[in-house]
């Protein structure tokens, strides 16, 4: 469940997740961080983190970021050789790399002077 509210300007704003939804998100999306959030010595009574807890949380966040980065699915490969090279250099999706190569080739062809004679 999601809880929304109406602000003074008449806009809808997100207020909070329902308790079950928040627990599901933490457990599914960030299991390593969820594991350390409620360890003894991490939380202060007011809900903030202790100095040691801040270190533990920062380390867990770093681990989660690495875990998520390494688990990214590989996208489709570019079809053209130039696209494959661009994809490798910039880490972009293959179809996007092919699009940029095709667009550049079109611009180059349009910039060339027209040929005289019969066009095949």
C-alpha positions as CSV (number, residue, x, y, z in Angstrom):
1,X,0.0,0.0,0.0
2,X,1.1,3.5,-0.7
3,X,-0.1,6.6,1.2
4,X,-0.5,9.9,-0.7
5,X,-1.6,13.3,0.5
6,X,-2.8,16.5,-1.1
7,X,-0.5,19.4,-0.5
8,X,-1.5,23.1,-0.1
9,X,-0.9,23.7,-3.8
10,X,-3.4,21.0,-4.9
11,X,-0.6,18.5,-5.9
12,X,-0.6,14.9,-4.9
13,X,2.5,13.9,-2.9
14,X,3.8,10.6,-1.7
15,X,3.5,10.4,2.1
16,X,4.7,6.9,3.0
17,X,4.7,3.2,2.2
18,X,2.4,0.9,4.1
19,X,4.2,-1.2,6.7
20,X,4.1,-4.5,4.8
21,X,5.1,-2.8,1.5
22,X,8.1,-1.1,3.1
23,X,9.3,-4.4,4.7
24,X,8.9,-6.2,1.3
25,X,10.9,-3.6,-0.5
26,X,13.7,-3.6,2.1
27,X,13.9,-7.4,2.1
28,X,13.7,-7.8,-1.6
29,X,15.7,-4.9,-3.0
30,X,18.3,-4.4,-0.2
31,X,18.6,-7.6,1.8
32,X,22.2,-6.9,3.0
33,X,21.2,-3.4,4.3
34,X,18.0,-4.8,5.8
35,X,20.0,-7.3,7.8
36,X,22.2,-4.7,9.5
37,X,19.6,-1.9,10.0
38,X,18.3,-3.3,13.3
39,X,21.4,-4.9,14.7
40,X,22.2,-4.1,18.3
41,X,24.3,-0.9,18.5
42,X,23.2,0.4,15.2
43,X,20.1,2.4,16.1
44,X,19.8,5.0,18.8
45,X,16.6,5.2,20.8
46,X,15.5,8.3,18.9
47,X,15.6,6.3,15.6
48,X,18.9,7.7,14.3
49,X,22.1,5.8,13.9
50,X,24.9,5.5,16.5
51,X,28.4,6.5,15.3
52,X,29.3,2.9,14.9
53,X,25.9,2.3,13.3
54,X,26.6,4.9,10.6
55,X,29.8,3.1,9.7
56,X,28.0,-0.2,9.4
57,X,25.2,1.3,7.3
58,X,27.7,3.0,5.0
59,X,29.5,-0.3,4.5
60,X,26.2,-2.1,3.8
61,X,25.1,0.6,1.3
62,X,28.5,0.2,-0.5
63,X,28.0,-3.6,-0.6
64,X,24.4,-3.2,-1.9
65,X,25.6,-0.9,-4.7
66,X,28.3,-3.3,-5.8
67,X,25.9,-6.2,-5.6
68,X,23.3,-4.5,-7.7
69,X,25.9,-3.2,-10.2
70,X,27.4,-6.7,-10.7
71,X,24.0,-8.3,-11.2
72,X,22.8,-6.1,-14.1
73,X,21.6,-8.1,-17.1
74,X,23.7,-7.8,-20.2
75,X,21.8,-5.8,-22.9
76,X,21.5,-6.7,-26.6
77,X,24.7,-6.4,-28.6
78,X,25.1,-3.9,-31.3
79,X,24.8,-5.2,-34.8
80,X,27.4,-3.1,-36.5
81,X,31.2,-3.3,-35.8
82,X,31.3,0.4,-35.2
83,X,28.3,0.1,-32.9
84,X,30.0,-2.8,-31.0
85,X,33.1,-0.6,-30.5
86,X,31.0,2.3,-29.3
87,X,29.1,0.0,-27.0
88,X,32.2,-1.3,-25.4
89,X,33.8,2.1,-25.0
90,X,30.8,3.8,-23.5
91,X,28.9,0.9,-21.9
92,X,25.7,1.8,-23.7
93,X,23.0,-0.6,-25.0
94,X,23.7,-2.1,-28.5
95,X,20.7,-0.6,-30.2
96,X,21.5,2.8,-28.9
97,X,25.1,2.5,-30.2
98,X,23.8,1.4,-33.6
99,X,21.5,4.4,-33.7
100,X,24.3,6.8,-33.1
101,X,26.5,5.2,-35.8
102,X,23.6,5.2,-38.3
103,X,22.8,8.9,-37.5
104,X,26.5,9.9,-37.9
105,X,26.7,8.0,-41.3
106,X,23.6,9.7,-42.5
107,X,25.0,13.1,-41.6
108,X,28.3,12.3,-43.4
109,X,26.5,11.2,-46.5
110,X,24.3,14.3,-46.5
111,X,27.4,16.5,-46.2
112,X,29.0,15.0,-49.4
113,X,28.7,16.9,-52.6
114,X,26.2,15.4,-55.1
115,X,27.7,13.1,-57.8
116,X,27.2,14.0,-61.4
117,X,25.8,11.5,-63.8
118,X,23.6,8.6,-63.4
119,X,22.9,7.4,-59.9
120,X,22.7,3.7,-59.3
